[in-house]
Amino acid sequence: MRVRVWDLPVRVFHWALVIAVVVAFVTAQIGGNDMVWHGRAGLVALGLIIFRIVWGFGGTTYARFTSFVRGPATIRAYLRGEWQGLGHNPVGALSVLVLLTLVGSEAATGLFANDDIAYQGFLYPLVGADISGWLTAIHKLFEPALIALVLAHVGAIAFYARVKKRNLLLPMLTGWTETSDAVETPRGGSWLALVIALAIAAGVVYAASGALLPPPPSVPAETPTW
């Protein structure tokens, strides 16, 4: 049976987040003027995370947290090979939650961070140098954990493709998957829910960009003494 497991908003979110994380990582390694793009990529990532959280409550069946966030008993059943279902498996669900938390934390701390040279996060004026330095340290601390999780994610995809002969990338591209199990028909995910999720994400990005901060005080030009 052919089932649409991933709706379009989830698929766009997934690949957009991949691009944002890659851009953020590469520009951080280059530094210099590219730090501006590092900050912008982080802002995009933050908006995507907020959207995914909201869509996790109002999206289609397999996009909702209630469909894949399970307790220890379900995880044990999966590890024993007794779990069946579509979407994220119980262990994959944990990695999704950790990934959302790590990327969200990186994006949030980056708003207040600085590179000790010329770059300052969009909301740096709210905290000042001391707190910014502390948040910058946390921002850097999360980076290797995020890289490790991404590599584990890629490794899991390769394992499923090679050992279990199951392509996890194709459903995330097309939305469709084949299954012989009796599964729930996807429902939900109305246009209203999509508009609300996009509006909330856009509002957070707008505020996080510093657009609501008062303009810096103007420094009067000195009058020449000659």
N, C-alpha and C positions, 0 to 999 in steps of 0.2 A: 504494500500500500504506500502511496506517495502522500506525504504530509508536509505542509508548510510549517517548518519548525521555527524559523527565524523571520520575523517581520522586517520590512524595509528599514524602519528607524533603528533597529538593533544592528543591522548590517552596516548601515552608514556610520553609526556610532563606532562600531568596532574598527573599521578601516580608517576612519578619521582619527581615532585615538592612536592607532599605530603610527600614522604619519606625524601627529603632533609629538609623540614621545621620541620618535627618531630625530625629528628636527630639533627638539629641545636637547637631546643628548649630543648631537653633532655640533650644534652651535656652542654648547657649553665647553666642548673640547677645544674649539677654535678660539673662543673668547674674543676679546677686543670689541670691535664694532658689531660683531655678530651676536653679542649678548642682548642686543635689542630684539633680535628674532627669537632668542632663547626665552625672553620674557613673554613675547607674543604667543609663542607655542605653548607656554605654560598657561596662559590665559585661555587659549582655545581648549586645552586639556581640562581645565577647571570647568568650563562651560559644558563640555561633553560629559564629565562625571556627574554634574548636577542634573543634566538632562536624563542620564541613565538611571539615576536614583528615582527621579519622578516617574519615568517610564516603567520602572520596576514595580510600580503600584498601579499604573493605569494602562499599561501596554497589553499586548495580546498574551495569551495563556503562558507560553514558554518564555516570555520576556519577564514575567512577574516573579518577584522574589519568592512568593508563596509556592511557586511550582518547582523550585530547585534548592531553596534553603531548608535543610532538614537537620534533624538531631543526630546524636551519636549512634542510635540504633540503626538508622538508615545507612550511615557510613559503614558500620560493621557489616551490614547485609551486602553492601556493594563490594567490600573487600572479600567477602566469602563467595562472590559471584552470584548472589541471589537477587540483585537489583535489576529491574528492567524499566525503561522509560526513555523519553526523548528529552532533548535539551541538555543542560549541564548535568553530569552525574554528580553524586554527593561530594566526591573529592574535588571535582572540577568546580563545584559551587564554592567551596572554600577558597580556591585560588582566585575565583572571580571577586569574592568579597575582599580578599587581601589586596588584590590588584587595584580595585576601586579605592580602597583605603590609602594605599601607598601613593598612587598617582594623585589622589586628592590632597594628601598631606604635602607632597612635593610642590604641587601647584599653589597651595595655600601659603606655605612658608616662603615660597619664592616671591610672593607679592611683597614681602617685607625685607627680603634679603638684599645684599649688595656684594660686589666683587672686590671691595677695597681699592678700586681704581677709579672707574667712572660710572659704572652701572649701578642703579638703584631700582628696586622693585617698585611697582606702581603705587603701593601703599606705604612705602618707606617713610613718608612724612608723618604718618600716624604714630610711629614708634621711636624714631631716633636711632642713633648709632649703637647704643649699648644693647637694646633689645633686638635690633636688626642683626647684630653680630651673633647673638645667641640663636636666633632663628636661622641664620645662614649656616651655622654649625649643624643644626638639625637637618636642614635642607641637604647638606652634603652627606650627612650620616645615612639618610634614607636611600641615597643613590645606589650604592652597591646592592642593597636589598632588592631594589626595584629591578636592577639589571639581572640579578640571580633569578627573580621570579619570571621575568620575560624569557630568559633562557630555558627555564623549566617548562614554561608554557610551550615554547617551540619544540622542546624535546618530547613533550607529551603528544604533540601533533604528529611528530615523526614516528613515535612508538606505535600510535594507533594506526598510522598508514602502513607501516612495515610489518608489525607483528599481528595486529588484529584485523588488518586489511579493511580498515574503515577510514574513509576520507572525511576529515573534519573540516577541511577548508572549503570544499565544494558547497555544503549547505550554507556556510557563512557568505558565500558569493551569490548563490541562487535563491537561498531561503528554503529549498526543498530537500527532503531526505526520504529514503526508502526504509520501511520497517514492516515486519511481519507481525508485530505485537499489536494488541488492542490498545489504542492510545486515545487520549482525549482530543477532540477536534478543537483546534485553536479558535478562540473567540475573544472579544474585547478589543481594546486599542482603537477607540473612536477618534475621529478627527478633532473633537473637542479636547480629548485627553492629550493628543499630540500638540495642539496649539498651546494648551496650558503648560506642558513640559517645556516647549520651546520658549515660551514667554518667561517662565521662571529662570531658565538657563540664561537667556539673554539679559534679564534684569541683574542676575548675579555677576555676569561678565561686565556689564556696564558699571556696576558699583566697584567691582574689583579693579577695573582699569584706572581708578582714581578720578573718574569724571565728576564725582560728587564732592571731591575735596575742594576747599576754597583755593583760589589762585594764590600763588606765592606773593608775598608783599613786594611791591615794586621798589627798587632802590633808586632814589633820585640821583640824577646825574650831577656830578660836581661842576660848579661853575669855575671856569679858569680864573686864576687870580691875576692874569696879565691883561 
